[in-house]
Amino acid sequence: MRYTVLALPVTATSRTWEFGDNPEKGVKGAKFLVINENGRVPALEDPNTGVVSWESGACMNYLRRAYDKDGRILRPRGDSEQDRVDFDKWEYFLLTTLGPMTGQTNWYRHYNGFANEGVLIAMQSKHGAAMVSWRGS
Ligand SMILES: N[C@@H](CCC(=O)N[C@@H](CS)C(=O)NCC(=O)O)C(=O)O
């Protein structure tokens, strides 16, 4: 989502939230749950329109509709059906494969508090799949 914002003619400020239920700073805290009741980042609030969104795909599509109305910046390479499919397939790959695998890999590597053999095997498998995904992109 960060790169979507950077690509568009819009000024944005970002805020970092932390894991946990700290009422002021946590993604499961009261302040953040007003923005995203699912308690996860990314989320966005657009003061220009009052729109609030979460889920990276929904946020990116909103930003495209709101700030790239003519489809000049974030769009398929051309006007053919193949161009549209190429755009869609990379977007879906990002949302359904690369994003989730990378997220799980980060969780198991850096945040999971209890390591055991099953978790380590799962991590290696996820890590491998995420790396293959990144290499292929
Ligand atoms: N499918 C969601 C995934 C969101 C997600 O899992 N975000 C993680 C960080 S990458 C998070 O906020 N985790 C905090 C938690 O689950 O407590 C999206 O694409 O936005």
The ligand as an ORCA input file, in Angstrom:
! r2SCAN-3c Opt
* xyz 0 1
  N      -4.981     -9.834      4.420
  C      -4.561     -8.706      5.209
  C      -3.437     -9.108      6.129
  C      -3.263     -8.115      7.250
  C      -2.306     -8.627      8.296
  O      -2.274     -9.830      8.620
  N      -1.503     -7.707      8.876
  C      -0.575     -8.081      9.920
  C       0.761     -7.395      9.708
  S       1.421     -7.728      8.145
  C      -1.100     -7.601     11.256
  O      -1.614     -6.505     11.349
  N      -0.966     -8.436     12.290
  C      -1.319     -8.043     13.615
  C      -2.120     -9.082     14.342
  O      -2.606    -10.021     13.689
  O      -2.272     -8.915     15.546
  C      -4.168     -7.550      4.275
  O      -3.767     -7.826      3.141
  O      -4.269     -6.386      4.672
*
